[in-house]
Amino acid sequence: MTERLPQPSLTPETIDADPIKQFTRWFAEAEQAELPLHNAMTLATASRAGKPSARMVLLKEVDQRGFVFYTNYESRKACEIREKSSAALVFYWQPLSRQVRIEGIVEPVDAAASERYFASRPRGHQIEAHASHQSRVIRDRAFLEQRFQTVNEKFAGHSVPRPANWGGYRVVPETVEFWQEGKNRLHDRLRYRRDDTGDWVIERLAP
C-alpha cells in the first residue's frame, strides 16, 4: 500500500480564491510527487434517459475555460455528451490524500486545438484513432489488429491526418470541490460554486 503523505488542514484562508488556480497548484504537487498518471481522471456522463456511465480519461489541458480531454466523437462518451451536455470529473491522488470533483457543461474544443494535439501524439496512437471504431462491438482482436495494419500501410511514408470523428472536449466547471483526508474521518471538503453574479463562492461541506 502506498504511504500517504500528511497534509495541513484545508481552509478557505489557505486555498486560492480561484478554483482553477487551486487545482493547478494541487495538480503540480501531484506531478512533483511523481504519482503515476497524475493526469488520469474519471469522466462520468449520462444518456438522455439518465443512465450513467464512467471511464478513465487523461487531462490534456486546463485553463480558466476548463478541463480538456480528447476522444473519438462516435464513442459512447461522445454520444452521451451530445445527448446531455453535463458531465462530472474526479481526480484521486491517494498518496496525497486528496480528491477533486468537478461538475459542469461540456463543449467541443475548436478544430485548430484538436489538430495541434493530434499532431503531437505518437504515430501509433494516430493510426489507432483511424483504425478503432471506439465503443462498437467487433469480431475479435485479430480484426482490430488487421484494421491497424491496413491504416498503417495506407499512410506509410506520410503524416497521419486527424480523423474528422476525433477531437477534444472541454468541461466548463460550474462547481469544483477539493477534498482532503482528515483524522478520524473529519475530512476537509471545500466547494466552489458560482453565485448569481458569476463570482466563485467557497463553502465547507460536511465529510
Buried (B, 14 or more C-beta within 10 A) or exposed (E): EEEEEEBEEBEEEEBBEEBBEBBBEBBEBBEEEEBEEBBBBBBBBBEEEEEEEBBEBEBBBBEEBBBBBBBBBBBBBBBBBEEBBBBBBBBBBEBBBBBBBBBBBBBBBEEEBBBEBBEEBEEEEBBBBBBBBBBEEEEEEEEBEEBBEEBBEEBEEEEBEBBEBBBBBBBBBEBBBBBBBBEEEEBBBBBBBEEEEEEBEBEEEEE
